[in-house]
Amino acid sequence: MPELPEVETVRRGLAPVLENATLTEVQVRTAKLRWPVPKDLAKSLVGDRVLGLRRRAKYLLMEMTGGGVAIIHLGMTGHMTIWRETPPPPGRHDHMDLLTDAGVCVRFTDSRRFGALLLDHRDTITENKLLRNLGPDPLSNRFDGQELARRLKGRASPIKAALMDQRIVAGLGNIYVSESLFRSGISPKRKSGTVQGGRAEKLAVAIRGVLADAIAAGGTSLRDHVSPDGAMGYFQHQFSVYGREGKACPGCVCDVEKTGGIRRLVQAGRSTFYCTRRQR
Ligand SMILES: [Zn+2]
């Protein structure tokens, strides 16, 4: 499932071909993904110029000169491909093509259909029900140790669960929560309310660092044309703890034979990976 760094990588890959381009044709082939695709989506985009491609948590927002804002979510399996020459005939999972005045086709593909194509307007977008309750984006200026501490104060839930709550921080998922907690030396089981002061500062820095590293790794794997197996925006990142149960964590001095290495813990039905020695 794409997490924030993957979505940001997709945004950075698409921005050069979409921003300032006029959409000469928009082909929507699917009536419903996770939610119904608005019937007037194609009509309200075509003929307009793309003002900007922004990201809010894991949503891509394509802002048009006419005021329309297309909302794109990649869901579990969604991806975008850029075709500078005629694209192949669309398959059954190719839900939308955006054609620009530069002759480029941007295609949205999603085999499991948990993604979304929605429409809003610049005057109402901040009140959109998918976006209005989201906490600060961890990569934005609104996010730092103080802000994080304020949002965690008084909470009894484990810090892992709090960081997965999109109202506290927007866009973090299972992988990067595990990685951030490891980097900051905080146990996933620690009561969120106790993550204050210097500890919250350390965690905020770790979250931003882990995301920035992943985006930097993804940026190098950006490609225009994509083989069926590797879509733009998905990349194998080197994780410190995620998916590494039983192995030694990076820089660990403990004897894995004795300690059992990285531990996997199931919290709220999701796996958390952590080191019992280095995370308190
Ligand atoms: Zn360790």
Residues whose N, C-alpha, C, O or C-beta is under 5 A from the ligand:
A	BS01	ZN	C249 C252 C275 R277 R278
